[in-house]
Amino acid sequence: MKKSFFSTGFNLKEVNPEIGKTYPVFGILNDLRIVDGQVRILINSNIEAEVYLGDKDQLKIMYSRIFDTGIFFIEVKEITPDGLIKGFCSTIIFGKSQAIEC
């Protein structure tokens, strides 16, 4: 399914994710939890992914970026019947922070 938004030729293509493939996902980091020593993030409220963080400083940065937008590279491991995508996040690219520091 393709939807044209602008006369410039920009198109949005709907993708049905496949298990085992990696996809770049633009979205919002909704939540971050540590479960059994593993860091799990929630993206766009429908993608749950494990992520490897090398040290506590990276964990602090991730906590500070909750509700910020970014690009998340997700390897799909499972798709639940209710549409939740579970996988592994290998790379995260955040833009400029949206927070205003006073």
N, C-alpha and C positions, 0 to 999 in steps of 0.2 A: 504494500500500500504506500503510495507516495502522495504527499500533499505539498503543493507549491505555495510558499508564503509571499514571495516577492517576485517581481518581474525580472529580477537579476538572475534567476535560475536556481536559487537556493531551494533545495528539496530536503524533506525529512523522510527517511526511510524507516519503516517499522521492521525490527529484527526479532526473530524468534530465537532466543539463545539456545545453544546446544551444549550438552555436557561435554567437558573436556576442552572446550575452546575458550580463548581469552578475549575479552571485549573491553574497550575503553568506555567508561561510563561517566558522563558529566552529571554531577549531582551535589547533594548536600550531605555532609557528615552529620547524621541525626543523633548517634549515641556511640559510646565507647564503653565496653565492659571487659573486665578480666575474669575469665572463667577457667578454672583448673590450670592457672598459669599461662593461659593463652589470651592474647588480646583479640577481642572481636569487635568489629565496627558495624554499624547499621547505616546504610546509604539509601537515601530517597524512601525510607520507610519500607522498602520491599527487597533490599539486598543485604544479606548478612554475610560478612566475610571475616576470615581470620587474617591477621596481619602480623608480620614479624617486626618488632621494634628492637633495635640493638642495645639501647640503654635507657635509663630513666629520663634523660633529657628529651629524647624523642617522644616518650610517653607524655611528658609535660606539654610539649608542643602540640601533640594530638588533642589533649584535653583543651588547650587554648583555642583550637580550631573547630570545635564543635559548633555546628550551624553555619560554617563557612562552606563555600562552594569549592569544588575541585574536580579533577579528573582522576578516576580510580580505575586501575587495570585489574579486572576481575577474571580469574579462571573459574568457570562454572563447574561445581562439583555435584550439585543436586538442585532440582526444581521441585518444590513441594506441590501437592494438589491445589493448595490455596494460592499459588503463584509466588511464594517466597523463594528467592534465588539464594542459594548458599554456595560459598566458594572461598577462594584464597585471593587476597589482594596483594599483588607483587609490587606495585608502584602507585604512589599518590603524588599528584602535582597540585599544589595549592597556589592560587594567585595572591594578590595583595590582600592582607587581612582587612576585613570589613569593620573591625572594632576600632573605636576612637578612644585613644588613651588620653586621660585627663591628668 
